[in-house]
């Protein structure tokens, strides 16, 4: 079973958006997918509640209540939506369940500083130091040709972890979330720019580079 965790100690960086889109991407390929939501705000589980019955099934797990005790043994992929402000023992316990960590970062000085501290904390964990977990950073909700994106782009190129994707700020993510869908499930005429941005990210998630 693949274990993919979306995390950053900074709140509001788009963890749930990435987690739900990753889960749907694997489900569309025919994989048996479970989505564990560790955040009491239950954004990922709320998305699942709105998911249409005719879409590939994704099993929801209330990680903030029961951990991973109810993950089906038949699952091929487990996507975990980690809570914000995870540090110390809580962070160590969460990372123990991960093989791949996806780290979304927003284009702001505050988010960059918070991510710098978080990446350093991650690197101190034995599973990360021993390369039992792979990390990939994602520039999230970016606008091209802005100073904020230029700052984030330069930062992630030298952050000491693989920089695997740039995802634009787009209403398509809101449209998809409110309908229980992923951007890859929206019509091509509407979402093709987002599909193009997800291609290298999807390729990384399915490659050996993202797995220990």
C-alpha positions, -999 to +999 in steps of 0.1 A: +000+000+000+013+035-009+013+059+020+011+096+008+009+124+034+001+160+026+015+182+054+028+216+064+028+231+099+014+263+084-024+263+081-043+275+050-017+263+025-040+240+006-033+206+022-069+194+018-071+205-018-040+186-027-050+155-006-084+153-023-070+158-058-043+132-052-069+107-039-092+112-069-063+109-094-053+075-081-090+064-079-096+073-115-068+049-125-087+021-108-068+020-076-085+013-043-080+045-024-085+055+013-084+092+024-075+098+060-084+132+074-064+141+105-078+176+108-108+181+131-121+207+105-126+176+083-123+194+050-113+163+032-142+143+047-166+171+038-154+168+002-160+131+003-196+137+016-203+157-016-187+132-039-211+120-066-220+083-064-211+078-101-174+087-094-147+062-084-152+054-048-128+067-021-130+055+015-130+082+041-112+077+074-116+100+104-079+100+114-084+128+140-107+103+159-094+068+152-061+071+136-057+045+108-075+017+125-103+016+099-082+017+067-093-012+045-066-039+040-076-040+004-065-003-002-038+002-028-032+039-019-037+057+014-037+095+012-034+114+045-045+150+051-023+161+081-034+188+106-017+221+108+006+230+136+021+195+140+054+195+158+074+173+182+060+139+191+028+145+170+049+152+139+071+121+146+040+099+150+024+112+118+056+108+097+058+072+109+029+064+087+043+081+055+064+070+026+059+102+006+053+137+020+038+164-002+046+198+012+025+227-003+038+262+002+020+294-006+037+325-022+041+347+008+070+356+031+052+342+061+046+309+045+081+306+032+095+313+067+071+288+083+081+262+057+118+268+062+114+259+099+091+230+092+115+215+066+144+217+091+123+199+117+113+172+092+150+167+083+158+160+120+134+130+120+151+096+117+127+083+090+135+114+068+172+114+076+175+077+068+156+082+035+126+061+045+104+090+036+106+111+004+095+148+004+083+168-025+075+205-023+047+221-043+043+258-051+006+262-045-019+289-055+007+308-075+002+336-100+028+338-128+048+370-133+044+382-097+071+391-072+055+368-047+058+338-070+094+347-080+103+347-043+087+314-037+102+298-069+137+309-059+132+297-024+119+262-034+148+258-059+172+259-029+151+246-001+169+213+002+139+191-009+127+182-044+106+209-060+080+189-079+052+211-091+037+246-095+000+248-092-018+280-101-045+299-082-076+290-100-114+289-094-114+254-108-102+240-074-131+257-057-156+245-084-142+209-080-141+209-042-177+221-038-189+193-060-168+165-045-146+163-076-109+168-085-097+192-112-089+161-133-126+153-133-137+187-146-144+191-184-112+195-204-123+228-220-125+243-185-096+227-167-069+219-193-044+244-179-047+227-145-044+193-161-011+204-177+002+215-143-007+183-127+011+161-153+046+165-138+033+162-103+014+130-111+045+116-128+066+123-097+040+107-074+041+075-095+079+074-099+106+058-078+118+093-069+088+097-046+092+064-029+118+050-004 
